[in-house]
Amino acid sequence: MATMTIAKALNEALRKSLETDPKVVLMGEDIGKLGGVFRITDGLHKDFGEQRVIDTPLAESGIVGTAIGLALRGYRPVVEIQFDGFVFPAYDQIVTQLAKMHARALGKIKLPVVIRIPYGGGIGAVEHHSESPEAYFAHTAGLKVVSPSTPQDAYWMLQQAIDSDDPVIFLEPKRRYWDKGEVDTEGIPAPLHKARTALEGTDLTLAAYGPMVKVCLEAAAAAAEEGRSLEVVDLRSLSPLDFDAVQASVEKTRRLVVVHEAPVQLGMGAEIAARITERCFYHLEAPVLRVGGFHAPYPPARVEEEYLPGLDRVLDAVDRSLAF
Amino acid sequence: MSVKSTAAKPRTPRTGTRGGAKRREGEPELVQLLTPEGERVQHSEYSIDLSPEELRGLYRDMVLTRRFDAEATSLQRQGELGLWASLLGQEAAQIGSGRATRPDDYVFPTYREHGVAWCRGVDPVNLLGMFRGVNHGGWDPNENNFQLYTIVIGSQTLHATGYAMGISKDGADSAVIAYFGDGASSQGDVAEAFTFAAVYNAPVVFFCQNNQWAISEPTEKQSRVPIYQRAAGFGFPGVRVDGNDVLAVLAVTRAALEHARSGQGPMLVEAFTYRMGAHTTSDDPTRYRLDEEREQWEHKDPILRLRTYLEKDGIADEAFFAGVEAESETLGKRVREAVRAMPDPDPMSIFENIYADGHALVDEERAQFAEYQASFTDSTEGH
């Protein structure tokens, strides 16, 4: 066991992957000598050289497009997109090429490309640096989408994503980069696409992922003081999504609130609400509620605390669900 | 073969003669080794020396490719294909460049590289699956080092560049050739591919078939400078070749691939040619271009000029031409029969090959759809 931040856990995971598989290459803007704007690749350029840790031209479509080419040549590229809002120039390559080439070739080629994206708000940034684009990718067949919320998961899930023969969108909760936690680097990791019960409870299920897991745990602690027992499910994987785990939890608690930073309009919460309603119709005591972003551009930093789902907005939804 | 070392410098169009080929009024400067009249000429920087057998082989390749292409157009008219993108007129650009590649080189095509596919040993029948609507490609790209057709314009130039970066990393001495068109030259991905290839000195040849038309838009709508000159701004050589001259295309592409293989980085070849047919079978060129233009290009036909040369110099006789003709009819018949016999895919195949490692939602939806299909069958049987 070692205590480390999520950022350090990701750095260690990349180091481990570079050490164990010579085909792993890192690509991105400023990931070399600088170590990335969030320092996730700190020290890797020095230790593995520019052939393994590649500073790229400032062109996201070019980064993903050439990563595809490297994958076709037998490499396992791990791409860093500097910020969530800058993935869109690469969106075409991700959706029309990366996601579809395996099917286009009737399975004869594989695209083991990982696209790391620091995502979400809460860091007081300028526009395009605080977005949550996960639904765009979860909507696309051929991609897998995951997001860790703890150093332990950051360490293992990134290595598992790199080991995957499918393209993986790896969403890193950037405002949690410096949160610390225990990491067991020796044990057997949980499967990449399974949810995790972060907190057991009996009265209501909070389902969240990435940066919102911490908020939900805090909400559960506050609710506990009022005698309410909330269960927190850390989804971890958004595509595929572990509906079985959510279903099992809801069959126990009979109430579900889904929490994410992304706008609720056609977001992950909408899909979860629809499927859980189908699966658990006779178990539900209340409609599935969603807490998330509004149908508005991500706001300027001085009002982002109001925009982001916080403890109170989560508890408000909990109250509404329990009042049903 | 010598490679132009100064080509990276910006060049302005010159007038007068280049090498042995006389430049016609109003036509661009380009490398030519065989005139439209079938006259063999020399060029100061690019040369080629082929055996009679190789020359006859190029002729055969072009005739068979044109025959296959015509058969596909007919099959579309007969309702056997949903769409066809004809390469008519571009046979020399494709056969010349395709025959310049080595087996260990890798090809990234658009959706019109039927002649290049032929050179790489891809069965023409395999190209028709996507146009019939039974798959989206489906051949194994690694069998012939010929990637799947790419429909989104210009995307494959980045894949080619990344692949070439991988070749460099492996220390291999092969090269990549990326096909694209005059329309694609406007795409951001192509500009990014040029940038990445230049920065990493990747062994990739960008092969632009400038067929003058991007559906209805002429090249002037894409670029204010000749496309080959764009390479200079990225720091690598660009050259324009007569795309209807199979010998010049072969010579220039060989040189460009050798340039890439020998560690000198990327090169841009602009094959100046003409799309004799419609963009695809869904297109109607009479709405946007004049017949006169097409007629002018008919005089530059790539097959006719090689045949004239082969006849004039006694390199091939009537028996050879008759043999190729017979072979082309056999090919047409084989393709026709194979396409007509091509079965529709099993609906359950929709759920296959989406992921290499599987996906729970795909499994769930596959099971639900199978159950739905089964229930439909059962209810029919019940009546």
Boltz contact constraints between the chains, C-beta under 6 A:
constraints:
  - contact:
      token1: [A, 57]
      token2: [B, 195]
      max_distance: 6.0
  - contact:
      token1: [A, 57]
      token2: [B, 199]
      max_distance: 6.0
  - contact:
      token1: [A, 59]
      token2: [B, 192]
      max_distance: 6.0
  - contact:
      token1: [A, 61]
      token2: [B, 189]
      max_distance: 6.0
  - contact:
      token1: [A, 61]
      token2: [B, 192]
      max_distance: 6.0
  - contact:
      token1: [A, 62]
      token2: [B, 158]
      max_distance: 6.0
  - contact:
      token1: [A, 62]
      token2: [B, 192]
      max_distance: 6.0
  - contact:
      token1: [A, 62]
      token2: [B, 196]
      max_distance: 6.0
  - contact:
      token1: [A, 65]
      token2: [B, 158]
      max_distance: 6.0
  - contact:
      token1: [A, 66]
      token2: [B, 158]
      max_distance: 6.0
  - contact:
      token1: [A, 66]
      token2: [B, 161]
      max_distance: 6.0
  - contact:
      token1: [A, 66]
      token2: [B, 162]
      max_distance: 6.0
  - contact:
      token1: [A, 66]
      token2: [B, 196]
      max_distance: 6.0
  - contact:
      token1: [A, 68]
      token2: [B, 159]
      max_distance: 6.0
  - contact:
      token1: [A, 68]
      token2: [B, 162]
      max_distance: 6.0
  - contact:
      token1: [A, 69]
      token2: [B, 159]
      max_distance: 6.0
  - contact:
      token1: [A, 69]
      token2: [B, 161]
      max_distance: 6.0
  - contact:
      token1: [A, 69]
      token2: [B, 162]
      max_distance: 6.0
  - contact:
      token1: [A, 69]
      token2: [B, 163]
      max_distance: 6.0
  - contact:
      token1: [A, 70]
      token2: [B, 162]
      max_distance: 6.0
  - contact:
      token1: [A, 70]
      token2: [B, 166]
      max_distance: 6.0
  - contact:
      token1: [A, 72]
      token2: [B, 163]
      max_distance: 6.0
  - contact:
      token1: [A, 73]
      token2: [B, 163]
      max_distance: 6.0
  - contact:
      token1: [A, 73]
      token2: [B, 166]
      max_distance: 6.0
  - contact:
      token1: [A, 75]
      token2: [B, 166]
      max_distance: 6.0
  - contact:
      token1: [A, 96]
      token2: [B, 152]
      max_distance: 6.0
  - contact:
      token1: [A, 97]
      token2: [B, 155]
      max_distance: 6.0
  - contact:
      token1: [A, 102]
      token2: [B, 353]
      max_distance: 6.0
  - contact:
      token1: [A, 102]
      token2: [B, 356]
      max_distance: 6.0
  - contact:
      token1: [A, 103]
      token2: [B, 353]
      max_distance: 6.0
  - contact:
      token1: [A, 103]
      token2: [B, 354]
      max_distance: 6.0
  - contact:
      token1: [A, 104]
      token2: [B, 136]
      max_distance: 6.0
  - contact:
      token1: [A, 104]
      token2: [B, 137]
      max_distance: 6.0
  - contact:
      token1: [A, 104]
      token2: [B, 148]
      max_distance: 6.0
  - contact:
      token1: [A, 105]
      token2: [B, 148]
      max_distance: 6.0
  - contact:
      token1: [A, 106]
      token2: [B, 138]
      max_distance: 6.0
  - contact:
      token1: [A, 106]
      token2: [B, 353]
      max_distance: 6.0
  - contact:
      token1: [A, 107]
      token2: [B, 353]
      max_distance: 6.0
  - contact:
      token1: [A, 108]
      token2: [B, 140]
      max_distance: 6.0
  - contact:
      token1: [A, 109]
      token2: [B, 141]
      max_distance: 6.0
  - contact:
      token1: [A, 110]
      token2: [B, 356]
      max_distance: 6.0
  - contact:
      token1: [A, 141]
      token2: [B, 354]
      max_distance: 6.0
  - contact:
      token1: [A, 142]
      token2: [B, 354]
      max_distance: 6.0
  - contact:
      token1: [A, 164]
      token2: [B, 357]
      max_distance: 6.0
  - contact:
      token1: [A, 165]
      token2: [B, 356]
      max_distance: 6.0
  - contact:
      token1: [A, 165]
      token2: [B, 357]
      max_distance: 6.0
  - contact:
      token1: [A, 166]
      token2: [B, 355]
      max_distance: 6.0
  - contact:
      token1: [A, 166]
      token2: [B, 356]
      max_distance: 6.0
  - contact:
      token1: [A, 166]
      token2: [B, 357]
      max_distance: 6.0
  - contact:
      token1: [A, 240]
      token2: [B, 359]
      max_distance: 6.0
  - contact:
      token1: [A, 240]
      token2: [B, 360]
      max_distance: 6.0
  - contact:
      token1: [A, 240]
      token2: [B, 361]
      max_distance: 6.0
